[in-house]
Amino acid sequence: MPVAATGTYDDSNIFARILRGEIPSKRVYEDQWAIAFHDINPQAPVHVLVIPRGAYISWADFSALAPDAEIAGFVRAVGAVARQLALEEPGYRLLANAGLDAHQEVPHLHVHLFGGRPLGPMLVR
């Protein structure tokens, strides 16, 4: 197993299994750096997950260990997914949870892309 900056990467996590084709996903995008697929429990009319192909647990892990080309490729993939889903206008939200306090459920870096309706404030006050 690869050693991540934030711990040991668990290659049995669900996203690693999706990347290997062991679990089906409804993909909307894929390139050499990332794949994007519909969330199985959507929280908005559009709810897509974008994940890097590399074995990274979090943004801290990814930013510390990924080569520059992989970082650029993943960031560009997120933008490409938003454009492909026609979310540039009227807008969308990106969310990446990292760690237990943020309630990260899968220990593989992923970005939630939400859209398709007004999303309201980020945090309830």
PyMOL CGO cylinders between C-alpha atoms (Angstrom):
from pymol import cmd
from pymol.cgo import CYLINDER

trace = [
    CYLINDER, 0.00, 0.00, 0.00, 1.26, 3.51, -0.77, 0.3, 1, 1, 1, 1, 1, 1,
    CYLINDER, 1.26, 3.51, -0.77, 2.19, 5.59, 2.24, 0.3, 1, 1, 1, 1, 1, 1,
    CYLINDER, 2.19, 5.59, 2.24, 0.33, 8.88, 2.26, 0.3, 1, 1, 1, 1, 1, 1,
    CYLINDER, 0.33, 8.88, 2.26, 1.46, 12.09, 3.93, 0.3, 1, 1, 1, 1, 1, 1,
    CYLINDER, 1.46, 12.09, 3.93, -1.49, 11.72, 6.31, 0.3, 1, 1, 1, 1, 1, 1,
    CYLINDER, -1.49, 11.72, 6.31, -1.24, 7.95, 6.90, 0.3, 1, 1, 1, 1, 1, 1,
    CYLINDER, -1.24, 7.95, 6.90, -1.34, 4.67, 5.02, 0.3, 1, 1, 1, 1, 1, 1,
    CYLINDER, -1.34, 4.67, 5.02, -3.64, 4.62, 2.01, 0.3, 1, 1, 1, 1, 1, 1,
    CYLINDER, -3.64, 4.62, 2.01, -6.30, 1.90, 2.23, 0.3, 1, 1, 1, 1, 1, 1,
    CYLINDER, -6.30, 1.90, 2.23, -6.59, 0.45, -1.27, 0.3, 1, 1, 1, 1, 1, 1,
    CYLINDER, -6.59, 0.45, -1.27, -9.78, -1.40, -0.31, 0.3, 1, 1, 1, 1, 1, 1,
    CYLINDER, -9.78, -1.40, -0.31, -11.78, 1.85, 0.04, 0.3, 1, 1, 1, 1, 1, 1,
    CYLINDER, -11.78, 1.85, 0.04, -14.80, 2.19, -2.24, 0.3, 1, 1, 1, 1, 1, 1,
    CYLINDER, -14.80, 2.19, -2.24, -13.22, 4.80, -4.53, 0.3, 1, 1, 1, 1, 1, 1,
    CYLINDER, -13.22, 4.80, -4.53, -10.11, 2.66, -5.08, 0.3, 1, 1, 1, 1, 1, 1,
    CYLINDER, -10.11, 2.66, -5.08, -12.46, -0.19, -5.97, 0.3, 1, 1, 1, 1, 1, 1,
    CYLINDER, -12.46, -0.19, -5.97, -14.40, 2.07, -8.38, 0.3, 1, 1, 1, 1, 1, 1,
    CYLINDER, -14.40, 2.07, -8.38, -11.11, 3.10, -10.02, 0.3, 1, 1, 1, 1, 1, 1,
    CYLINDER, -11.11, 3.10, -10.02, -10.20, -0.57, -10.50, 0.3, 1, 1, 1, 1, 1, 1,
    CYLINDER, -10.20, -0.57, -10.50, -13.63, -1.31, -12.01, 0.3, 1, 1, 1, 1, 1, 1,
    CYLINDER, -13.63, -1.31, -12.01, -14.68, -3.63, -9.19, 0.3, 1, 1, 1, 1, 1, 1,
    CYLINDER, -14.68, -3.63, -9.19, -17.71, -1.49, -8.34, 0.3, 1, 1, 1, 1, 1, 1,
    CYLINDER, -17.71, -1.49, -8.34, -19.82, 0.15, -11.05, 0.3, 1, 1, 1, 1, 1, 1,
    CYLINDER, -19.82, 0.15, -11.05, -20.29, 3.91, -11.21, 0.3, 1, 1, 1, 1, 1, 1,
    CYLINDER, -20.29, 3.91, -11.21, -22.24, 6.24, -13.44, 0.3, 1, 1, 1, 1, 1, 1,
    CYLINDER, -22.24, 6.24, -13.44, -19.26, 8.11, -14.88, 0.3, 1, 1, 1, 1, 1, 1,
    CYLINDER, -19.26, 8.11, -14.88, -19.63, 11.53, -16.44, 0.3, 1, 1, 1, 1, 1, 1,
    CYLINDER, -19.63, 11.53, -16.44, -15.94, 12.23, -17.09, 0.3, 1, 1, 1, 1, 1, 1,
    CYLINDER, -15.94, 12.23, -17.09, -12.59, 10.52, -17.14, 0.3, 1, 1, 1, 1, 1, 1,
    CYLINDER, -12.59, 10.52, -17.14, -9.08, 11.31, -18.26, 0.3, 1, 1, 1, 1, 1, 1,
    CYLINDER, -9.08, 11.31, -18.26, -5.57, 10.23, -17.26, 0.3, 1, 1, 1, 1, 1, 1,
    CYLINDER, -5.57, 10.23, -17.26, -5.75, 12.18, -13.97, 0.3, 1, 1, 1, 1, 1, 1,
    CYLINDER, -5.75, 12.18, -13.97, -9.30, 11.81, -12.68, 0.3, 1, 1, 1, 1, 1, 1,
    CYLINDER, -9.30, 11.81, -12.68, -12.73, 10.30, -12.97, 0.3, 1, 1, 1, 1, 1, 1,
    CYLINDER, -12.73, 10.30, -12.97, -16.08, 11.86, -12.11, 0.3, 1, 1, 1, 1, 1, 1,
    CYLINDER, -16.08, 11.86, -12.11, -19.28, 10.02, -11.35, 0.3, 1, 1, 1, 1, 1, 1,
    CYLINDER, -19.28, 10.02, -11.35, -22.73, 10.63, -9.89, 0.3, 1, 1, 1, 1, 1, 1,
    CYLINDER, -22.73, 10.63, -9.89, -23.02, 10.33, -6.10, 0.3, 1, 1, 1, 1, 1, 1,
    CYLINDER, -23.02, 10.33, -6.10, -25.24, 7.41, -5.05, 0.3, 1, 1, 1, 1, 1, 1,
    CYLINDER, -25.24, 7.41, -5.05, -26.91, 9.61, -2.42, 0.3, 1, 1, 1, 1, 1, 1,
    CYLINDER, -26.91, 9.61, -2.42, -27.27, 12.99, -4.15, 0.3, 1, 1, 1, 1, 1, 1,
    CYLINDER, -27.27, 12.99, -4.15, -27.72, 16.09, -2.01, 0.3, 1, 1, 1, 1, 1, 1,
    CYLINDER, -27.72, 16.09, -2.01, -28.61, 18.38, -4.95, 0.3, 1, 1, 1, 1, 1, 1,
    CYLINDER, -28.61, 18.38, -4.95, -30.08, 17.86, -8.44, 0.3, 1, 1, 1, 1, 1, 1,
    CYLINDER, -30.08, 17.86, -8.44, -26.48, 17.61, -9.68, 0.3, 1, 1, 1, 1, 1, 1,
    CYLINDER, -26.48, 17.61, -9.68, -24.10, 15.87, -7.26, 0.3, 1, 1, 1, 1, 1, 1,
    CYLINDER, -24.10, 15.87, -7.26, -20.96, 14.49, -8.84, 0.3, 1, 1, 1, 1, 1, 1,
    CYLINDER, -20.96, 14.49, -8.84, -17.78, 13.25, -7.19, 0.3, 1, 1, 1, 1, 1, 1,
    CYLINDER, -17.78, 13.25, -7.19, -14.43, 13.96, -8.82, 0.3, 1, 1, 1, 1, 1, 1,
    CYLINDER, -14.43, 13.96, -8.82, -11.53, 11.79, -7.66, 0.3, 1, 1, 1, 1, 1, 1,
    CYLINDER, -11.53, 11.79, -7.66, -7.90, 11.60, -8.69, 0.3, 1, 1, 1, 1, 1, 1,
    CYLINDER, -7.90, 11.60, -8.69, -6.65, 8.31, -10.08, 0.3, 1, 1, 1, 1, 1, 1,
    CYLINDER, -6.65, 8.31, -10.08, -3.72, 8.40, -7.65, 0.3, 1, 1, 1, 1, 1, 1,
    CYLINDER, -3.72, 8.40, -7.65, -3.79, 6.98, -4.13, 0.3, 1, 1, 1, 1, 1, 1,
    CYLINDER, -3.79, 6.98, -4.13, -4.27, 10.12, -2.01, 0.3, 1, 1, 1, 1, 1, 1,
    CYLINDER, -4.27, 10.12, -2.01, -6.23, 10.41, 1.23, 0.3, 1, 1, 1, 1, 1, 1,
    CYLINDER, -6.23, 10.41, 1.23, -6.74, 14.19, 1.44, 0.3, 1, 1, 1, 1, 1, 1,
    CYLINDER, -6.74, 14.19, 1.44, -5.78, 17.57, -0.02, 0.3, 1, 1, 1, 1, 1, 1,
    CYLINDER, -5.78, 17.57, -0.02, -2.81, 17.71, 2.37, 0.3, 1, 1, 1, 1, 1, 1,
    CYLINDER, -2.81, 17.71, 2.37, -1.65, 14.31, 1.16, 0.3, 1, 1, 1, 1, 1, 1,
    CYLINDER, -1.65, 14.31, 1.16, -2.23, 15.18, -2.51, 0.3, 1, 1, 1, 1, 1, 1,
    CYLINDER, -2.23, 15.18, -2.51, -0.51, 18.56, -2.33, 0.3, 1, 1, 1, 1, 1, 1,
    CYLINDER, -0.51, 18.56, -2.33, 2.51, 17.07, -0.53, 0.3, 1, 1, 1, 1, 1, 1,
    CYLINDER, 2.51, 17.07, -0.53, 3.03, 13.97, -2.70, 0.3, 1, 1, 1, 1, 1, 1,
    CYLINDER, 3.03, 13.97, -2.70, 1.51, 14.40, -6.16, 0.3, 1, 1, 1, 1, 1, 1,
    CYLINDER, 1.51, 14.40, -6.16, 3.70, 15.61, -9.01, 0.3, 1, 1, 1, 1, 1, 1,
    CYLINDER, 3.70, 15.61, -9.01, 2.84, 19.06, -10.37, 0.3, 1, 1, 1, 1, 1, 1,
    CYLINDER, 2.84, 19.06, -10.37, 1.38, 17.59, -13.57, 0.3, 1, 1, 1, 1, 1, 1,
    CYLINDER, 1.38, 17.59, -13.57, -0.99, 15.39, -11.58, 0.3, 1, 1, 1, 1, 1, 1,
    CYLINDER, -0.99, 15.39, -11.58, -2.14, 18.31, -9.40, 0.3, 1, 1, 1, 1, 1, 1,
    CYLINDER, -2.14, 18.31, -9.40, -2.75, 20.47, -12.47, 0.3, 1, 1, 1, 1, 1, 1,
    CYLINDER, -2.75, 20.47, -12.47, -4.51, 17.61, -14.25, 0.3, 1, 1, 1, 1, 1, 1,
    CYLINDER, -4.51, 17.61, -14.25, -6.86, 16.99, -11.34, 0.3, 1, 1, 1, 1, 1, 1,
    CYLINDER, -6.86, 16.99, -11.34, -7.73, 20.67, -10.89, 0.3, 1, 1, 1, 1, 1, 1,
    CYLINDER, -7.73, 20.67, -10.89, -8.37, 20.97, -14.63, 0.3, 1, 1, 1, 1, 1, 1,
    CYLINDER, -8.37, 20.97, -14.63, -10.55, 17.86, -14.51, 0.3, 1, 1, 1, 1, 1, 1,
    CYLINDER, -10.55, 17.86, -14.51, -12.76, 19.46, -11.83, 0.3, 1, 1, 1, 1, 1, 1,
    CYLINDER, -12.76, 19.46, -11.83, -13.20, 22.52, -14.07, 0.3, 1, 1, 1, 1, 1, 1,
    CYLINDER, -13.20, 22.52, -14.07, -13.90, 20.35, -17.11, 0.3, 1, 1, 1, 1, 1, 1,
    CYLINDER, -13.90, 20.35, -17.11, -16.65, 18.48, -15.24, 0.3, 1, 1, 1, 1, 1, 1,
    CYLINDER, -16.65, 18.48, -15.24, -18.32, 21.76, -14.21, 0.3, 1, 1, 1, 1, 1, 1,
    CYLINDER, -18.32, 21.76, -14.21, -18.23, 22.97, -17.83, 0.3, 1, 1, 1, 1, 1, 1,
    CYLINDER, -18.23, 22.97, -17.83, -19.44, 19.62, -19.20, 0.3, 1, 1, 1, 1, 1, 1,
    CYLINDER, -19.44, 19.62, -19.20, -22.42, 19.66, -16.82, 0.3, 1, 1, 1, 1, 1, 1,
    CYLINDER, -22.42, 19.66, -16.82, -23.23, 23.28, -17.83, 0.3, 1, 1, 1, 1, 1, 1,
    CYLINDER, -23.23, 23.28, -17.83, -22.79, 24.53, -14.26, 0.3, 1, 1, 1, 1, 1, 1,
    CYLINDER, -22.79, 24.53, -14.26, -20.53, 27.51, -14.94, 0.3, 1, 1, 1, 1, 1, 1,
    CYLINDER, -20.53, 27.51, -14.94, -23.62, 29.66, -15.22, 0.3, 1, 1, 1, 1, 1, 1,
    CYLINDER, -23.62, 29.66, -15.22, -25.76, 29.69, -13.00, 0.3, 1, 1, 1, 1, 1, 1,
    CYLINDER, -25.76, 29.69, -13.00, -23.11, 28.37, -10.59, 0.3, 1, 1, 1, 1, 1, 1,
    CYLINDER, -23.11, 28.37, -10.59, -22.05, 25.44, -8.46, 0.3, 1, 1, 1, 1, 1, 1,
    CYLINDER, -22.05, 25.44, -8.46, -20.41, 24.53, -5.17, 0.3, 1, 1, 1, 1, 1, 1,
    CYLINDER, -20.41, 24.53, -5.17, -17.27, 22.48, -4.54, 0.3, 1, 1, 1, 1, 1, 1,
    CYLINDER, -17.27, 22.48, -4.54, -16.77, 20.67, -1.25, 0.3, 1, 1, 1, 1, 1, 1,
    CYLINDER, -16.77, 20.67, -1.25, -13.88, 18.53, -0.07, 0.3, 1, 1, 1, 1, 1, 1,
    CYLINDER, -13.88, 18.53, -0.07, -14.03, 17.03, 3.40, 0.3, 1, 1, 1, 1, 1, 1,
    CYLINDER, -14.03, 17.03, 3.40, -10.73, 16.08, 5.04, 0.3, 1, 1, 1, 1, 1, 1,
    CYLINDER, -10.73, 16.08, 5.04, -10.51, 14.00, 8.18, 0.3, 1, 1, 1, 1, 1, 1,
    CYLINDER, -10.51, 14.00, 8.18, -12.86, 12.94, 10.94, 0.3, 1, 1, 1, 1, 1, 1,
    CYLINDER, -12.86, 12.94, 10.94, -13.91, 16.42, 12.10, 0.3, 1, 1, 1, 1, 1, 1,
    CYLINDER, -13.91, 16.42, 12.10, -15.03, 17.23, 8.54, 0.3, 1, 1, 1, 1, 1, 1,
    CYLINDER, -15.03, 17.23, 8.54, -16.86, 13.88, 8.30, 0.3, 1, 1, 1, 1, 1, 1,
    CYLINDER, -16.86, 13.88, 8.30, -14.77, 12.51, 5.41, 0.3, 1, 1, 1, 1, 1, 1,
    CYLINDER, -14.77, 12.51, 5.41, -16.42, 9.15, 4.79, 0.3, 1, 1, 1, 1, 1, 1,
    CYLINDER, -16.42, 9.15, 4.79, -14.07, 7.68, 2.17, 0.3, 1, 1, 1, 1, 1, 1,
    CYLINDER, -14.07, 7.68, 2.17, -10.30, 7.93, 2.74, 0.3, 1, 1, 1, 1, 1, 1,
    CYLINDER, -10.30, 7.93, 2.74, -9.55, 8.87, -0.87, 0.3, 1, 1, 1, 1, 1, 1,
    CYLINDER, -9.55, 8.87, -0.87, -9.34, 12.53, -1.92, 0.3, 1, 1, 1, 1, 1, 1,
    CYLINDER, -9.34, 12.53, -1.92, -12.55, 13.57, -3.59, 0.3, 1, 1, 1, 1, 1, 1,
    CYLINDER, -12.55, 13.57, -3.59, -14.40, 16.74, -4.47, 0.3, 1, 1, 1, 1, 1, 1,
    CYLINDER, -14.40, 16.74, -4.47, -18.18, 16.98, -4.35, 0.3, 1, 1, 1, 1, 1, 1,
    CYLINDER, -18.18, 16.98, -4.35, -19.60, 19.16, -7.13, 0.3, 1, 1, 1, 1, 1, 1,
    CYLINDER, -19.60, 19.16, -7.13, -23.14, 20.37, -6.38, 0.3, 1, 1, 1, 1, 1, 1,
    CYLINDER, -23.14, 20.37, -6.38, -25.47, 22.31, -8.65, 0.3, 1, 1, 1, 1, 1, 1,
    CYLINDER, -25.47, 22.31, -8.65, -28.79, 22.41, -10.41, 0.3, 1, 1, 1, 1, 1, 1,
    CYLINDER, -28.79, 22.41, -10.41, -30.58, 24.71, -7.94, 0.3, 1, 1, 1, 1, 1, 1,
    CYLINDER, -30.58, 24.71, -7.94, -29.83, 27.62, -5.59, 0.3, 1, 1, 1, 1, 1, 1,
    CYLINDER, -29.83, 27.62, -5.59, -27.78, 26.05, -2.81, 0.3, 1, 1, 1, 1, 1, 1,
    CYLINDER, -27.78, 26.05, -2.81, -28.22, 28.62, -0.06, 0.3, 1, 1, 1, 1, 1, 1,
    CYLINDER, -28.22, 28.62, -0.06, -25.61, 29.58, 2.50, 0.3, 1, 1, 1, 1, 1, 1,
    CYLINDER, -25.61, 29.58, 2.50, -22.72, 27.22, 3.13, 0.3, 1, 1, 1, 1, 1, 1,
    CYLINDER, -22.72, 27.22, 3.13, -23.13, 27.04, 6.89, 0.3, 1, 1, 1, 1, 1, 1,
    CYLINDER, -23.13, 27.04, 6.89, -26.23, 27.53, 8.99, 0.3, 1, 1, 1, 1, 1, 1,
    CYLINDER, -26.23, 27.53, 8.99, -25.65, 30.25, 11.55, 0.3, 1, 1, 1, 1, 1, 1,
]
cmd.load_cgo(trace, "trace")
